[in-house]
């Protein structure tokens, strides 16, 4: 009985090694998280690293602030506007200081549809002070987007994607495609705000995601 097991073991090990090899070869096959279909030969990170750009979406929440003003609370709206601007300044500063994986540009949420349509020439990009700068005209061979927002561990439905815009706690820095869909889990796709009891700063989150992208690209 022992001799039989000794003969079987090499065969079992060979099958295991074969499956492991297939898994390694396929680790960068992207999955369309909307419908589950496989899209071969797509490597988001390679595209980003080879002439691509990262476009960071900033939310100024003008729609919500306008509603506050219309409801008769202009002072409260102004206070909120200043808080949101300070928050976005912190986000932008973190990327300027820590992101080295690609060129990075900032835009407000109102231009989201233009980014989805890859109509970058009509997107209003922002300088480091979050002022519109018409001289910023990125030439990108590929586009990824990022946002401080709500992350799901494995986005799979339209509902999951919509959570990014529902004002839920900003629990992660999320790396997305140009349709603002979080990248599949086999790619670096987020940096969490909290780890156990530790709260990461904006800069630490950007640094962590940047390192993950560079590590992935070097594999």
N, C-alpha and C positions, 0 to 999 in steps of 0.2 A: 504493500500500500504506500509505503514511503517512497519507493522507487518510482511509482506511478506519479506521485505528486511532483517529484523532481523533474520528470519529463514534461509535465503539464506547465510547470512554473515558467520556463522560458517562453512558451507559446503565449501564455497570459500576459507576460511582461511585454512581449513584442506587440500585442494588440494594444496594450495600454500606451506604449510609447508612440505607436502610430496615431492613436486618437489624440494624444497630447500634441504631436507635431501638427496635425490638421488644425487643432484649436489655435496654436501659435500662429500659423499661417493666416488664419482668418480673423485675428484679433482686431484688425483695422478695417473690417468690412462694416460700413455704416448701416444702421437700421433706420428706416423711415418710421419715426415714432408715431406718426399720425395713423398709419394703416398697417404697420408691422412688416411691410415688404422690405426686402434687402436691396440696397443700392450698392453694387460692387464698385470697386476702384475709386472710392471717394475717401480721401484722407483730409479732413478739415484742417488739421494742424499743419500738414505739408503745404496746403494752399496758403495758410496764414504766413508761414515762414518764408515762402518763396513769392514775394511780391504782393502778398495780401495785406489787408488793413483790419484793425480792430476798431469798430465804431461803438462808442459807449453812449448808451441812451440815458439821458437825464430827464427826470420827471419834474416839471415845474407846476403841475397840478392847476393850471390856469382855469380849467373848467370848474373845479370845485371852489376855487377862490372867487370866481365870478358869481357863483350861486350864493356865496356868503355875502358878497356885496349887494346883490339884488335883494337879499333877505333883510337888508338893513344893518349889516355888521361890517362896515368898511374898515374900521380900526382893527377888528379881529382879523380880517382878511390880510391887512398889511403886516400884522405881526406874524401870521402864518407864512406870508410870502418871504419875509426876511429869514425865517427859520429854514424854509425850503432852499432858498438861495445859499445859505451857509452850509447846509447839508450837501448840496451839489458841488460847492467849492471844495469841500473835503474829499468828495469822491474824485473830482478832477485832479486835485493835488496828489492824491494817492497814486493815480495812474502816471502822472508826469514824473513822479519820483521813483516808482517801482517797476513800471512795465517796460521791458526791454525786448520782448519776443517779436514785436512788429511795430510799425507806425500806429499811432493811436489818435483818434479824432473824437470830438464830443458833439452831440446834437441833442435838441430837445424832442420830446415825445411827439410833438405836432408833425414832425417830418418822418414818422415811422413808415407810412405808406410809401414814401419816396424811396426809403432804404429797401423796403421789400421789393419794390419794382426795379431796384438797382439803378435808380435815376439820381445818382449822386451829384450830378452837376447842379441840380436844383435843391439840394439839401443845404440848409443854413448851418454851417459848421461854426463852432465856438472856439475862441482862443482860451488861453489859460485863465483869463479873468471872466470867462463865460460871456464874453461879448461877441456878437456876430462878426465874423471876419470873412469877407468875400474873397480874400486871397487864398484861403484854404480850399484847395480843389484837389483832393486826393486822387491819384491814379492807382487803382487797386485791381490786381488780377483776380483776387478773391476777397470776400468779405465775411467776417464773423462779427457778431455783436456781443455786447456785454451789458449787464445791468445789475445794480444792487437791488435785489428783489426777493421774491419767494422761490425757493428751489424745491423740486420734487426729486426723489431719489431715482425714479425711472419714469419720466414723462411719457404718457401714452395716449392721452385723450385731449380733445379740444378744451375740456374743462380744466385739465392740468395746466395747459398753456395760458388760459385766461386768468389763472390765479396770479400771474405776474402783474396784472393791472387792477387788482381788487383792493389795493391798499392794505394788504396783509403785512405782518411784521417783516422787515427787511432782514431775513435770516441768512442770506447768502449773497455772494457775488456769483452771478450765473453767466456761463459762457454759452452763447446761442448761435444759430445760423442767421442768415439775413431775414428769415421770417420770424425771428424771435422765438424759436423753438429750442429749448435746451438741448445741447448735444447729447447723443447717446452715451450710456454709461461706460462704454469701452474707450471713450475719449475723456481727457480732463474736462470737466463740465461745470465745476462749481468750487467755491471755497466757502466754508461755513463760517458764520459769525461766531458761533459758540462751539467750544470743544470741551466737553465735560462741564467744568465750572469756569473755564477761561473765556473771556470775551475778547475777540480779536478786534484791533482797530481797522479802519478802512485800508490803511497802508499795509498792514499785515495780511489782510485778505488778498489784496492785489499781488503782493509779493509771493504768497503761497500759490495762487493760480498761475502766475508767471513762471515760477519754478516747475510746476507740473507740466506746463506747455513745453518748456525747454527740455525737460527730462523725456517727455514723450517723443519729441522731435529727434532726440539723440539716440533713441533705441534702434 
